[in-house]
Amino acid sequence: MKKRVTLTFPRRSIQMPVTYRLAKDFNVAANIIRAQVAPNQVGTLVVELSGDIDQLEEAIDWMQSQGINVSLASREILIDEAVCVDCGLCTGVCPTAALTLNPETFYLTFTRSRCIVCEQCISACPVQAISTNL
């Protein structure tokens, strides 16, 4: 099973090797999608956790017991087709190729199943046609 979660670390927990502990103690793989972590500051990590459902729940309970706020990431990328000019700038920053230009029509194509909601496309869009639902 997979779960995409956002982890918010208090300042005191920032040095804890969380992904190592998830793998070693709970047999849960953590694919880091986005990280904003700095010493002595609140840190945020968006990760996709993979493993057995019971082990995922135990891992989430452990993280919460360590003072880490765990919230399910349910955001999605939205593209306003009425505003989009199909310039393709977003395709250059998309790490999973969820955004591509159709080679025949040169219209933007969005493959939602490939999107990891890294949000890099939002700032790349010159006409602000890309946003999230939350």
BELNORKA-V678065 format. One record per residue. RES is the residue in one small letter. OMEGA is omega in degrees with one decimal (999 if undefined). Layout:
((RES:OMEGA) (RES:OMEGA))
This chain:
((m:178.1) (k:174.9) (k:174.2) (r:-177.5) (v:172.8) (t:179.3) (l:176.4) (t:-174.7) (f:170.5) (p:-177.2) (r:-175.8) (r:-176.8) (s:-172.3) (i:-178.3) (q:-177.5) (m:179.6) (p:-171.8) (v:-177.0) (t:175.7) (y:-179.5) (r:177.9) (l:-179.6) (a:-173.8) (k:-173.5) (d:-173.4) (f:-178.1) (n:179.5) (v:177.3) (a:-179.9) (a:175.6) (n:-177.0) (i:-180.0) (i:178.0) (r:-180.0) (a:172.0) (q:-173.7) (v:177.2) (a:-179.7) (p:176.6) (n:175.6) (q:174.4) (v:-177.9) (g:177.9) (t:-179.4) (l:172.4) (v:-176.6) (v:171.1) (e:-179.1) (l:178.7) (s:177.5) (g:176.8) (d:-176.0) (i:-179.8) (d:178.8) (q:176.0) (l:180.0) (e:177.2) (e:179.9) (a:178.9) (i:176.9) (d:179.6) (w:-179.7) (m:178.7) (q:177.9) (s:178.3) (q:179.4) (g:179.1) (i:177.5) (n:-178.4) (v:176.9) (s:179.1) (l:178.7) (a:-178.4) (s:-179.4) (r:176.1) (e:174.4) (i:177.1) (l:178.6) (i:177.7) (d:-175.3) (e:178.4) (a:-178.6) (v:-176.4) (c:178.7) (v:176.8) (d:-178.6) (c:177.3) (g:-179.5) (l:179.9) (c:-178.4) (t:-179.3) (g:-178.8) (v:-177.5) (c:-174.9) (p:-176.5) (t:-176.6) (a:173.7) (a:177.0) (l:179.3) (t:172.0) (l:177.0) (n:-174.9) (p:-179.7) (e:-175.1) (t:-175.2) (f:172.9) (y:179.3) (l:175.6) (t:179.8) (f:177.1) (t:-173.7) (r:-177.1) (s:178.8) (r:-173.8) (c:177.5) (i:177.6) (v:177.2) (c:175.6) (e:178.2) (q:-178.9) (c:-177.1) (i:-178.8) (s:179.9) (a:-175.2) (c:-176.6) (p:-178.9) (v:178.8) (q:177.8) (a:-176.5) (i:179.3) (s:173.7) (t:-177.8) (n:179.2) (l:999))
